[in-house]
Amino acid sequence: ADTTAPTISITSLSNGVTVSGNLAVTFQTSDNVGVIRVELLANGNVVGVATSAPFTVRWLTNRLARGTYIVQGRARDAAGNVGLSPLVTVYR
């Protein structure tokens, strides 16, 4: 059985940036079998999903209240293993 969690990183956002508009958030993923789903999390809530590579999620940041957002990617493989990206802090 596959017990290897996928790896994931956010490639289009950096710590400390201010976000606005309709962002394309891109991810780099890797897995021994294959990633089937990527979720974009903002403050722990799913704000977008991509189900095919290259994994890109559209994030409508204009609807967000001004403040600090902790952003993370979550990757899932077909066996149900989950990997989390490093946290990225952005501002709106």
C-alpha beads as a LAMMPS data file, in Angstrom:
LAMMPS data file: protein, C-alpha beads

92 atoms
91 bonds

1 atom types
1 bond types

-500.0 500.0 xlo xhi
-500.0 500.0 ylo yhi
-500.0 500.0 zlo zhi

Masses

1 110.0

Atoms # bond

1 1 1 0.000 0.000 0.000
2 1 1 1.120 3.554 -0.739
3 1 1 1.935 5.380 2.502
4 1 1 4.132 8.127 1.046
5 1 1 2.691 11.628 1.442
6 1 1 3.051 14.009 -1.500
7 1 1 5.255 17.066 -1.213
8 1 1 3.968 20.497 -2.150
9 1 1 5.197 24.081 -2.243
10 1 1 3.609 27.368 -3.268
11 1 1 5.642 28.845 -6.111
12 1 1 3.808 32.100 -6.818
13 1 1 3.560 33.755 -3.377
14 1 1 6.303 34.976 -1.052
15 1 1 6.194 35.825 2.628
16 1 1 5.210 39.409 3.315
17 1 1 3.636 40.321 -0.025
18 1 1 0.392 42.261 -0.297
19 1 1 -2.223 40.500 -2.412
20 1 1 -5.036 41.987 -4.457
21 1 1 -7.250 41.041 -7.350
22 1 1 -7.715 37.649 -8.948
23 1 1 -4.499 35.758 -8.192
24 1 1 -3.246 32.628 -9.901
25 1 1 -1.592 30.664 -7.106
26 1 1 0.701 27.973 -8.494
27 1 1 2.129 24.899 -6.799
28 1 1 5.015 22.497 -7.286
29 1 1 4.076 18.937 -6.291
30 1 1 5.745 15.555 -6.190
31 1 1 4.576 12.072 -5.239
32 1 1 5.720 8.514 -5.826
33 1 1 2.400 7.710 -7.557
34 1 1 0.775 11.058 -8.399
35 1 1 -1.047 14.012 -6.915
36 1 1 -4.767 14.093 -7.732
37 1 1 -5.910 17.192 -5.822
38 1 1 -4.415 20.418 -4.500
39 1 1 -6.234 22.757 -2.126
40 1 1 -5.327 26.343 -1.320
41 1 1 -5.901 27.158 2.352
42 1 1 -6.136 30.675 3.785
43 1 1 -6.261 30.851 7.580
44 1 1 -7.127 27.135 7.586
45 1 1 -10.092 27.407 5.196
46 1 1 -10.160 25.936 1.691
47 1 1 -10.430 28.848 -0.763
48 1 1 -9.702 26.991 -3.994
49 1 1 -9.095 23.566 -5.524
50 1 1 -7.201 22.221 -8.547
51 1 1 -7.544 18.632 -9.748
52 1 1 -5.045 18.439 -12.603
53 1 1 -1.461 19.434 -13.255
54 1 1 -0.104 21.991 -13.585
55 1 1 -1.813 22.802 -10.291
56 1 1 -3.051 26.401 -10.254
57 1 1 -5.803 27.843 -8.067
58 1 1 -7.568 31.173 -8.677
59 1 1 -7.923 33.172 -5.453
60 1 1 -10.301 36.154 -5.486
61 1 1 -8.603 38.326 -2.881
62 1 1 -10.745 41.441 -3.428
63 1 1 -13.471 39.785 -1.334
64 1 1 -11.154 39.468 1.655
65 1 1 -11.170 41.774 4.637
66 1 1 -7.960 43.719 5.118
67 1 1 -5.527 41.892 7.355
68 1 1 -3.018 39.066 7.591
69 1 1 -3.580 35.693 5.915
70 1 1 -1.653 32.487 6.534
71 1 1 -1.639 30.571 3.239
72 1 1 -0.806 26.906 2.716
73 1 1 -1.171 24.262 0.023
74 1 1 -2.516 20.776 0.720
75 1 1 -1.824 17.948 -1.750
76 1 1 -3.633 14.592 -1.855
77 1 1 -2.688 11.454 -3.740
78 1 1 -4.930 8.616 -4.923
79 1 1 -4.180 6.564 -1.788
80 1 1 -5.452 9.371 0.470
81 1 1 -2.034 10.512 1.683
82 1 1 -1.828 14.242 2.430
83 1 1 1.111 16.641 2.284
84 1 1 1.222 20.261 3.425
85 1 1 3.344 23.083 2.065
86 1 1 5.312 25.482 4.233
87 1 1 3.206 28.393 5.492
88 1 1 3.278 31.716 3.635
89 1 1 2.116 34.943 5.297
90 1 1 0.489 37.522 3.018
91 1 1 -1.398 40.765 3.589
92 1 1 -4.548 42.219 2.084

Bonds

1 1 1 2
2 1 2 3
3 1 3 4
4 1 4 5
5 1 5 6
6 1 6 7
7 1 7 8
8 1 8 9
9 1 9 10
10 1 10 11
11 1 11 12
12 1 12 13
13 1 13 14
14 1 14 15
15 1 15 16
16 1 16 17
17 1 17 18
18 1 18 19
19 1 19 20
20 1 20 21
21 1 21 22
22 1 22 23
23 1 23 24
24 1 24 25
25 1 25 26
26 1 26 27
27 1 27 28
28 1 28 29
29 1 29 30
30 1 30 31
31 1 31 32
32 1 32 33
33 1 33 34
34 1 34 35
35 1 35 36
36 1 36 37
37 1 37 38
38 1 38 39
39 1 39 40
40 1 40 41
41 1 41 42
42 1 42 43
43 1 43 44
44 1 44 45
45 1 45 46
46 1 46 47
47 1 47 48
48 1 48 49
49 1 49 50
50 1 50 51
51 1 51 52
52 1 52 53
53 1 53 54
54 1 54 55
55 1 55 56
56 1 56 57
57 1 57 58
58 1 58 59
59 1 59 60
60 1 60 61
61 1 61 62
62 1 62 63
63 1 63 64
64 1 64 65
65 1 65 66
66 1 66 67
67 1 67 68
68 1 68 69
69 1 69 70
70 1 70 71
71 1 71 72
72 1 72 73
73 1 73 74
74 1 74 75
75 1 75 76
76 1 76 77
77 1 77 78
78 1 78 79
79 1 79 80
80 1 80 81
81 1 81 82
82 1 82 83
83 1 83 84
84 1 84 85
85 1 85 86
86 1 86 87
87 1 87 88
88 1 88 89
89 1 89 90
90 1 90 91
91 1 91 92
